[in-house]
Structures are given as C-alpha cells and as structure tokens.
Amino acid sequence: MKRVEEFIKKESSAGIVLIFVTIVALILQNSPLSELYSSFLHTPVEIRFGALQIAKPLLLWVNDGLMAVFFFLIGLEVKREVMEGHLSSVKQVALPGIAAVGGMVVPALVYIIFNKGESFAMNGWAIPTATDIAFALGILSLLGSRVPVSLKIFLMALAIIDDLGAIIIIALFYTSELSMLSIGVASASLIVLLILNRMGVAKKAAYILVGVVLWVSVLKSGVHATLAGVALAFFIPLNVKASDGKSFSMSKEMEHDLHYWVAFMILPLFAFVNAGVDLRGISLEEMFGPVPMGIMLGLFIGKQLGVFGFSWLAIKLKFASLPEGSNWRQLYGVAVLTGIGFTMSLFVDSLAFSDSQVYKYADKLAILLGSFISGVVGYLILRGSKPPSGTK
C-alpha cells in the first residue's frame, strides 16, 4: 500500500506541473513570443556516427526520444503489476481490465460516428481512447478521504491497462513502411536482451547499451520508436543477483530512478512542446467540425459511457465487484475522470496527423477542452459524494 501511495503522490504532483507548463505553452503561442516558441520547437538537432545519421527538430526528439523513456517506464510498471502487483490475478484485473476495454472501444466508436467516410480524419480514431494518469490521479488527490484508496488503485490499474492498449494500437495502426534491415537489427537486439536476462546479468549499463541500439533500429525501421522502450522494459529482470551474491530488483530500481525524471521533466517537456495551440487561428465553425467534435465527445461522453457501462455490466454479471468502500456515484465520477486524455491523446494525435495543420490546431484544442471538461465534471461529481464510513 505504501508503494501505491507514493505512486499516487508523485503522479498528483506531476499533474500540477503539467497544468502549469500547458498554460505557459498556450500563453507563448498566443503572444508576441509565438515565433520564438515555434523556433524552439523546430530547432534542428542532429547526431551522426559515420553513415548513421539521426536529424530531427527538437519537437520530434521529444516525441520519439524522450517519450520512449516514458513508455519504458510504463513497460516497467506493467511488468511489475502483472508479476506481483494489482494485475497479478484474474480477480484483481477483472474490473479495471473490463473498464479499460470499454474506455477504448466506446470513445473510438464515438469518433468514428462523426468521421466515417473521411479517410484522413479516420486516422485519429484512437485519440480519445487514452487516459492521462497524472492528471486523473492529481484530481483524485484533491478530494482526500472523499475517495477511498480502492478507487485510486482502480483508476491506476485502469490507466496502466489503458497505456498498454495505446502501445498495441501504436504498434498495429501507426506504423509506416518497414525497413527489413532495421527490423533485423532490432530483432538481434531483442535476442541479446533475452540472453542477458536469462544469464542473470546484473549490470544496468549492459541493458541500456543494447536498449539504445534497439531504439535507433526501431526508429529507422518504420515502427514508432517509443515501442522500443516498452520492449526493453519487458527484458529488465524483476529480480537478479549482484556480484556480492545479494538479490535486488533491477526493474523496481530503474522504475524508482526514472519516475521523477518522467513525471517532472519528460512529460512536462512533452506537454510544453505539444500543447501550444494557436487559438487565434481557430473559429467556432472549425471547432464544431467532425474531428474536434469526435475527439471532445469521445473523451467526455465516450470515456465515461465505456468505463462506467462496462464496469456496471461486469459487476451486475458478477465478473467483478465494486471497489471496497466505494459506491456507484463515486465509480461514475472516476469514469468521467478517465476522459482526461491530455498528454496521451496529444501523443496519439501527433502520430495520427503528424505535423499536419489541416485542422489548424482545432484537434489539439479539442483534446484540451475534452480533458478539461472531464476533469471539472468528474471532480464535482466526486466532491458531492459522501465518503463511505470507515474510509481513510
């Protein structure tokens, strides 16, 4: 329980930082400093080793590089929860797992209803399927004892499964033409990682070195580079013996070491470079277009219907039970909070529409508005609920 409380505390604080940097990005993009902000995003950064060259603007280094570290952390969290945490048994995974499926399927259907027949617009069907765990847990933390710890664990587990779903979606639907040479190098890297794991190698540097090779090869392969982070995480040993014979958890150590960097540097930097929406170029007509409406309603309506509806069915059919000490109103409030897509939705948006300005930032503004409305409404629902007796 102590680990859960520490996790929630970190994510809650990170949510506050994300709010701050988002406001700063919006101010910069809509002020006389907008050109400076834009120049910062497109600062060219190049790394070259002989014939190997990686040249990208700073924006893509953040989205392809630093976000790979974020997904590495997600991979470590998923592995730990599955092996020995809140996803380690069928009973524990039943409710958040079923809720997460609903929270991905229904928002996608809402988006598709608005954009069916528009081939380019349909690239964005996965945008409203995501949940930003930092923001959602940040709002829950503001409510203190009004929300039982069991519901916070439910939301945490749901968001982790949601992230796993996002990883699968990215792998299956946001992959460009493949380079077989790079795929071969990536496959060889995975084999080396497997050998290191099976041999019980206890040097983090060995895994990181092979992980860098894996990231570069995946980046060059046409598969999105962030997936390299997830793949690397699954090969990091949960328990291993050091040279002095003492056992330690390399996976947990790396997770602990990375959490603050991800929460307070990587995600805020991602939000800063992606949330700068130019409000001056967006009209009401554009905001009522099928893509923005699909995103906003997918997040606010689709998420709550999917998460709460699937949870209700699972509980009524006795596949699962209400989180201990909670009631239906509180579960519904948490379901509304899952509509806070923010960083994850912005990330999927960057994959779906690349650097395209077809929607003149209306797609990104829709993510911010859908997330904002979900956060406010979810907070008010939970704020008005009575804390169950005996909850701490």
Secondary structure, DSSP 8 states (H G I E B T S, - for coil): -HHHHHHHHHHHHHHHHHHHHHHHHHHHHTSTTHHHHHHHHT-EEEEEETTEEEEEEHHHIIIIIIHHHHHHHHHHHHHHHHHHSTTSSHHHHHHHHHHHHHHHHHHHHHHHHHHTT-TTGGGGTTGGG---HHHHHHHHHHTGGGS-HHHHHHHHHHHHHHHHHHHHHHHHHS--S--HHHHHHHHHHHHHHHHHHHTT---HHHHHHHHHHHHHHHHHHTS-THHHHHHHHHHS-SSEE-TTS-EE-HHHHHHHHHHHHIIIIIHHHHHHHH----GGG--HHHHTSHHHHHHHHIIIIIHHHHHHHHHHHHHHTTSS---TT--HHHHHHHHHHTT--HHHHHHHHHHHSTT--TTTTHHHHHHHHHHHHHHHHHHHHHHTS---TT--
